[in-house]
Amino acid sequence: MTKLKVGIVGFHQQSKSYISFILDGLIEGVEVGAIYDQDRKKQQIVNAFYPDIPFYTNYMEMMESGKVDVVTTYIPSYNYRGKEYQ
């Protein structure tokens, strides 16, 4: 069975938990294809924890890399405070 390659957008504690679920096999048929975060400082952390998963600071490069089939976003909830959505 071919696994669906997921791109993780936003790297922080919540996304680390989700990555662990995938790597531990708790979500069947899925693998982490790549991780994106605009903060370049996070690349060292990602490389230390997940050396086999590509890290991108340019989301278009990740999307065009062929490493991901779909993306999921993990934007911390504090980024939404005080904002209204239509």
FIRORO-245797 format. One record per atom (N, C-alpha, C): atom name; x, y, z; residue in one letter. Coordinates in nm, 3 decimals, padded with zeros to 5 digits. Example, Ala and Ser with C-alpha at 12.3 -4.5 7.8 and 13.67 -1.06 7.14 Angstrom:
BEGIN
+-------+---------+---------+---------+--------+
! atome !       u !       v !       w ! residu !
+-------+---------+---------+---------+--------+
!     N !  01.319 ! -00.569 !  00.780 !      A !
!    CA !  01.230 ! -00.450 !  00.780 !      A !
!     C !  01.320 ! -00.330 !  00.780 !      A !
!     N !  01.285 ! -00.225 !  00.708 !      S !
!    CA !  01.367 ! -00.106 !  00.714 !      S !
!     C !  01.290 !  00.003 !  00.787 !      S !
+-------+---------+---------+---------+--------+
# end
This chain:
BEGIN
+-------+---------+---------+---------+--------+
! atome !       u !       v !       w ! residu !
+-------+---------+---------+---------+--------+
!     N !  00.084 ! -00.118 !  00.000 !      M !
!    CA !  00.000 !  00.000 !  00.000 !      M !
!     C !  00.088 !  00.125 !  00.000 !      M !
!     N !  00.059 !  00.218 ! -00.087 !      T !
!    CA !  00.132 !  00.344 ! -00.092 !      T !
!     C !  00.081 !  00.435 !  00.018 !      T !
!     N !  00.174 !  00.493 !  00.092 !      K !
!    CA !  00.135 !  00.583 !  00.200 !      K !
!     C !  00.117 !  00.726 !  00.149 !      K !
!     N !  00.024 !  00.796 !  00.209 !      L !
!    CA ! -00.001 !  00.936 !  00.180 !      L !
!     C !  00.108 !  01.018 !  00.249 !      L !
!     N !  00.176 !  01.103 !  00.174 !      K !
!    CA !  00.285 !  01.184 !  00.228 !      K !
!     C !  00.230 !  01.319 !  00.272 !      K !
!     N !  00.239 !  01.344 !  00.403 !      V !
!    CA !  00.184 !  01.465 !  00.462 !      V !
!     C !  00.293 !  01.569 !  00.483 !      V !
!     N !  00.265 !  01.692 !  00.444 !      G !
!    CA !  00.351 !  01.804 !  00.476 !      G !
!     C !  00.298 !  01.872 !  00.600 !      G !
!     N !  00.384 !  01.892 !  00.698 !      I !
!    CA !  00.345 !  01.957 !  00.823 !      I !
!     C !  00.379 !  02.105 !  00.812 !      I !
!     N !  00.280 !  02.192 !  00.828 !      V !
!    CA !  00.300 !  02.336 !  00.820 !      V !
!     C !  00.290 !  02.392 !  00.961 !      V !
!     N !  00.402 !  02.445 !  01.010 !      G !
!    CA !  00.409 !  02.499 !  01.146 !      G !
!     C !  00.471 !  02.396 !  01.239 !      G !
!     N !  00.587 !  02.426 !  01.293 !      F !
!    CA !  00.655 !  02.331 !  01.382 !      F !
!     C !  00.660 !  02.386 !  01.523 !      F !
!     N !  00.591 !  02.318 !  01.614 !      H !
!    CA !  00.588 !  02.352 !  01.756 !      H !
!     C !  00.539 !  02.229 !  01.832 !      H !
!     N !  00.505 !  02.244 !  01.958 !      Q !
!    CA !  00.472 !  02.128 !  02.042 !      Q !
!     C !  00.355 !  02.047 !  01.986 !      Q !
!     N !  00.249 !  02.111 !  01.941 !      Q !
!    CA !  00.133 !  02.038 !  01.890 !      Q !
!     C !  00.170 !  01.959 !  01.764 !      Q !
!     N !  00.243 !  02.020 !  01.674 !      S !
!    CA !  00.279 !  01.947 !  01.552 !      S !
!     C !  00.378 !  01.835 !  01.583 !      S !
!     N !  00.465 !  01.855 !  01.682 !      K !
!    CA !  00.556 !  01.747 !  01.722 !      K !
!     C !  00.478 !  01.625 !  01.770 !      K !
!     N !  00.369 !  01.648 !  01.841 !      S !
!    CA !  00.285 !  01.536 !  01.887 !      S !
!     C !  00.225 !  01.463 !  01.769 !      S !
!     N !  00.175 !  01.537 !  01.673 !      Y !
!    CA !  00.115 !  01.476 !  01.554 !      Y !
!     C !  00.219 !  01.397 !  01.475 !      Y !
!     N !  00.339 !  01.453 !  01.461 !      I !
!    CA !  00.447 !  01.382 !  01.392 !      I !
!     C !  00.478 !  01.252 !  01.464 !      I !
!     N !  00.481 !  01.256 !  01.597 !      S !
!    CA !  00.506 !  01.134 !  01.674 !      S !
!     C !  00.398 !  01.029 !  01.650 !      S !
!     N !  00.271 !  01.072 !  01.644 !      F !
!    CA !  00.162 !  00.979 !  01.616 !      F !
!     C !  00.186 !  00.907 !  01.484 !      F !
!     N !  00.226 !  00.984 !  01.384 !      I !
!    CA !  00.250 !  00.925 !  01.251 !      I !
!     C !  00.370 !  00.831 !  01.255 !      I !
!     N !  00.481 !  00.876 !  01.312 !      L !
!    CA !  00.602 !  00.794 !  01.315 !      L !
!     C !  00.585 !  00.668 !  01.399 !      L !
!     N !  00.498 !  00.675 !  01.500 !      D !
!    CA !  00.472 !  00.558 !  01.585 !      D !
!     C !  00.369 !  00.463 !  01.524 !      D !
!     N !  00.318 !  00.497 !  01.406 !      G !
!    CA !  00.223 !  00.410 !  01.337 !      G !
!     C !  00.081 !  00.419 !  01.387 !      G !
!     N !  00.049 !  00.523 !  01.464 !      L !
!    CA ! -00.087 !  00.537 !  01.517 !      L !
!     C ! -00.186 !  00.589 !  01.412 !      L !
!     N ! -00.134 !  00.644 !  01.304 !      I !
!    CA ! -00.218 !  00.688 !  01.193 !      I !
!     C ! -00.176 !  00.608 !  01.071 !      I !
!     N ! -00.258 !  00.512 !  01.035 !      E !
!    CA ! -00.223 !  00.419 !  00.928 !      E !
!     C ! -00.226 !  00.484 !  00.790 !      E !
!     N ! -00.136 !  00.439 !  00.704 !      G !
!    CA ! -00.136 !  00.481 !  00.566 !      G !
!     C ! -00.081 !  00.620 !  00.542 !      G !
!     N ! -00.012 !  00.675 !  00.642 !      V !
!    CA !  00.039 !  00.812 !  00.633 !      V !
!     C !  00.185 !  00.815 !  00.674 !      V !
!     N !  00.263 !  00.899 !  00.608 !      E !
!    CA !  00.400 !  00.925 !  00.649 !      E !
!     C !  00.426 !  01.075 !  00.640 !      E !
!     N !  00.522 !  01.122 !  00.717 !      V !
!    CA !  00.558 !  01.264 !  00.712 !      V !
!     C !  00.653 !  01.283 !  00.595 !      V !
!     N !  00.609 !  01.362 !  00.498 !      G !
!    CA !  00.690 !  01.386 !  00.379 !      G !
!     C !  00.786 !  01.502 !  00.395 !      G !
!     N !  00.743 !  01.604 !  00.469 !      A !
!    CA !  00.825 !  01.724 !  00.488 !      A !
!     C !  00.764 !  01.810 !  00.598 !      A !
!     N !  00.847 !  01.900 !  00.649 !      I !
!    CA !  00.803 !  01.996 !  00.750 !      I !
!     C !  00.837 !  02.136 !  00.701 !      I !
!     N !  00.742 !  02.227 !  00.716 !      Y !
!    CA !  00.764 !  02.367 !  00.678 !      Y !
!     C !  00.743 !  02.456 !  00.799 !      Y !
!     N !  00.832 !  02.551 !  00.816 !      D !
!    CA !  00.811 !  02.661 !  00.911 !      D !
!     C !  00.891 !  02.779 !  00.859 !      D !
!     N !  00.836 !  02.897 !  00.869 !      Q !
!    CA !  00.907 !  03.015 !  00.819 !      Q !
!     C !  01.023 !  03.055 !  00.908 !      Q !
!     N !  01.027 !  03.003 !  01.030 !      D !
!    CA !  01.135 !  03.034 !  01.124 !      D !
!     C !  01.255 !  02.943 !  01.098 !      D !
!     N !  01.359 !  02.997 !  01.041 !      R !
!    CA !  01.479 !  02.919 !  01.006 !      R !
!     C !  01.547 !  02.856 !  01.128 !      R !
!     N !  01.529 !  02.916 !  01.245 !      K !
!    CA !  01.590 !  02.864 !  01.367 !      K !
!     C !  01.537 !  02.724 !  01.402 !      K !
!     N !  01.418 !  02.694 !  01.357 !      K !
!    CA !  01.358 !  02.564 !  01.388 !      K !
!     C !  01.419 !  02.450 !  01.307 !      K !
!     N !  01.492 !  02.483 !  01.202 !      Q !
!    CA !  01.551 !  02.379 !  01.118 !      Q !
!     C !  01.649 !  02.293 !  01.198 !      Q !
!     N !  01.726 !  02.351 !  01.285 !      Q !
!    CA !  01.821 !  02.273 !  01.366 !      Q !
!     C !  01.746 !  02.176 !  01.457 !      Q !
!     N !  01.636 !  02.221 !  01.513 !      I !
!    CA !  01.556 !  02.134 !  01.601 !      I !
!     C !  01.497 !  02.019 !  01.522 !      I !
!     N !  01.438 !  02.051 !  01.407 !      V !
!    CA !  01.379 !  01.947 !  01.322 !      V !
!     C !  01.485 !  01.847 !  01.280 !      V !
!     N !  01.600 !  01.896 !  01.237 !      N !
!    CA !  01.708 !  01.806 !  01.194 !      N !
!     C !  01.756 !  01.717 !  01.307 !      N !
!     N !  01.756 !  01.768 !  01.429 !      A !
!    CA !  01.799 !  01.687 !  01.544 !      A !
!     C !  01.698 !  01.577 !  01.577 !      A !
!     N !  01.568 !  01.612 !  01.574 !      F !
!    CA !  01.463 !  01.515 !  01.607 !      F !
!     C !  01.428 !  01.423 !  01.491 !      F !
!     N !  01.428 !  01.478 !  01.370 !      Y !
!    CA !  01.381 !  01.405 !  01.252 !      Y !
!     C !  01.479 !  01.422 !  01.137 !      Y !
!     N !  01.596 !  01.363 !  01.145 !      P !
!    CA !  01.698 !  01.387 !  01.042 !      P !
!     C !  01.659 !  01.338 !  00.902 !      P !
!     N !  01.564 !  01.248 !  00.892 !      D !
!    CA !  01.525 !  01.194 !  00.761 !      D !
!     C !  01.408 !  01.270 !  00.697 !      D !
!     N !  01.355 !  01.370 !  00.768 !      I !
!    CA !  01.242 !  01.445 !  00.714 !      I !
!     C !  01.292 !  01.581 !  00.665 !      I !
!     N !  01.270 !  01.612 !  00.538 !      P !
!    CA !  01.314 !  01.741 !  00.484 !      P !
!     C !  01.243 !  01.859 !  00.553 !      P !
!     N !  01.317 !  01.968 !  00.572 !      F !
!    CA !  01.264 !  02.089 !  00.633 !      F !
!     C !  01.270 !  02.202 !  00.531 !      F !
!     N !  01.164 !  02.279 !  00.523 !      Y !
!    CA !  01.157 !  02.390 !  00.429 !      Y !
!     C !  01.118 !  02.519 !  00.501 !      Y !
!     N !  01.176 !  02.630 !  00.456 !      T !
!    CA !  01.132 !  02.761 !  00.503 !      T !
!     C !  01.056 !  02.834 !  00.393 !      T !
!     N !  01.041 !  02.770 !  00.280 !      N !
!    CA !  00.964 !  02.824 !  00.168 !      N !
!     C !  00.856 !  02.721 !  00.135 !      N !
!     N !  00.731 !  02.757 !  00.162 !      Y !
!    CA !  00.624 !  02.658 !  00.145 !      Y !
!     C !  00.608 !  02.615 ! -00.001 !      Y !
!     N !  00.635 !  02.705 ! -00.095 !      M !
!    CA !  00.622 !  02.667 ! -00.236 !      M !
!     C !  00.726 !  02.562 ! -00.274 !      M !
!     N !  00.846 !  02.574 ! -00.220 !      E !
!    CA !  00.948 !  02.472 ! -00.246 !      E !
!     C !  00.902 !  02.337 ! -00.192 !      E !
!     N !  00.840 !  02.338 ! -00.074 !      M !
!    CA !  00.789 !  02.212 ! -00.019 !      M !
!     C !  00.680 !  02.155 ! -00.109 !      M !
!     N !  00.587 !  02.240 ! -00.151 !      M !
!    CA !  00.475 !  02.194 ! -00.234 !      M !
!     C !  00.523 !  02.139 ! -00.368 !      M !
!     N !  00.627 !  02.199 ! -00.423 !      E !
!    CA !  00.677 !  02.158 ! -00.554 !      E !
!     C !  00.784 !  02.049 ! -00.546 !      E !
!     N !  00.821 !  02.007 ! -00.427 !      S !
!    CA !  00.931 !  01.912 ! -00.409 !      S !
!     C !  00.896 !  01.769 ! -00.449 !      S !
!     N !  00.768 !  01.738 ! -00.451 !      G !
!    CA !  00.728 !  01.600 ! -00.475 !      G !
!     C !  00.731 !  01.516 ! -00.348 !      G !
!     N !  00.765 !  01.578 ! -00.236 !      K !
!    CA !  00.775 !  01.507 ! -00.107 !      K !
!     C !  00.642 !  01.498 ! -00.035 !      K !
!     N !  00.542 !  01.579 ! -00.077 !      V !
!    CA !  00.413 !  01.581 ! -00.007 !      V !
!     C !  00.297 !  01.564 ! -00.104 !      V !
!     N !  00.194 !  01.495 ! -00.057 !      D !
!    CA !  00.070 !  01.480 ! -00.131 !      D !
!     C ! -00.036 !  01.577 ! -00.079 !      D !
!     N ! -00.034 !  01.598 !  00.051 !      V !
!    CA ! -00.129 !  01.687 !  00.119 !      V !
!     C ! -00.053 !  01.762 !  00.229 !      V !
!     N ! -00.115 !  01.868 !  00.279 !      V !
!    CA ! -00.055 !  01.939 !  00.393 !      V !
!     C ! -00.158 !  01.952 !  00.504 !      V !
!     N ! -00.106 !  01.963 !  00.624 !      T !
!    CA ! -00.189 !  01.993 !  00.739 !      T !
!     C ! -00.122 !  02.106 !  00.814 !      T !
!     N ! -00.202 !  02.199 !  00.862 !      T !
!    CA ! -00.145 !  02.317 !  00.927 !      T !
!     C ! -00.159 !  02.306 !  01.078 !      T !
!     N ! -00.056 !  02.349 !  01.145 !      Y !
!    CA ! -00.053 !  02.355 !  01.291 !      Y !
!     C ! -00.007 !  02.494 !  01.330 !      Y !
!     N ! -00.101 !  02.586 !  01.330 !      I !
!    CA ! -00.073 !  02.723 !  01.369 !      I !
!     C ! -00.119 !  02.736 !  01.514 !      I !
!     N ! -00.030 !  02.776 !  01.604 !      P !
!    CA ! -00.068 !  02.786 !  01.746 !      P !
!     C ! -00.192 !  02.873 !  01.765 !      P !
!     N ! -00.279 !  02.832 !  01.856 !      S !
!    CA ! -00.406 !  02.902 !  01.876 !      S !
!     C ! -00.386 !  03.046 !  01.923 !      S !
!     N ! -00.274 !  03.077 !  01.988 !      Y !
!    CA ! -00.253 !  03.215 !  02.032 !      Y !
!     C ! -00.238 !  03.310 !  01.913 !      Y !
!     N ! -00.213 !  03.259 !  01.793 !      N !
!    CA ! -00.207 !  03.344 !  01.674 !      N !
!     C ! -00.345 !  03.395 !  01.634 !      N !
!     N ! -00.451 !  03.332 !  01.683 !      Y !
!    CA ! -00.586 !  03.370 !  01.646 !      Y !
!     C ! -00.649 !  03.471 !  01.741 !      Y !
!     N ! -00.592 !  03.494 !  01.854 !      R !
!    CA ! -00.651 !  03.578 !  01.958 !      R !
!     C ! -00.683 !  03.717 !  01.904 !      R !
!     N ! -00.805 !  03.759 !  01.926 !      G !
!    CA ! -00.845 !  03.893 !  01.890 !      G !
!     C ! -00.873 !  03.913 !  01.742 !      G !
!     N ! -00.874 !  03.807 !  01.665 !      K !
!    CA ! -00.899 !  03.821 !  01.522 !      K !
!     C ! -01.040 !  03.770 !  01.491 !      K !
!     N ! -01.103 !  03.835 !  01.397 !      E !
!    CA ! -01.235 !  03.792 !  01.355 !      E !
!     C ! -01.225 !  03.727 !  01.218 !      E !
!     N ! -01.305 !  03.625 !  01.197 !      Y !
!    CA ! -01.306 !  03.554 !  01.068 !      Y !
!     C ! -01.443 !  03.566 !  01.006 !      Y !
!     N ! -01.444 !  03.576 !  00.877 !      Q !
!    CA ! -01.572 !  03.587 !  00.806 !      Q !
!     C ! -01.603 !  03.458 !  00.736 !      Q !
+-------+---------+---------+---------+--------+
# end
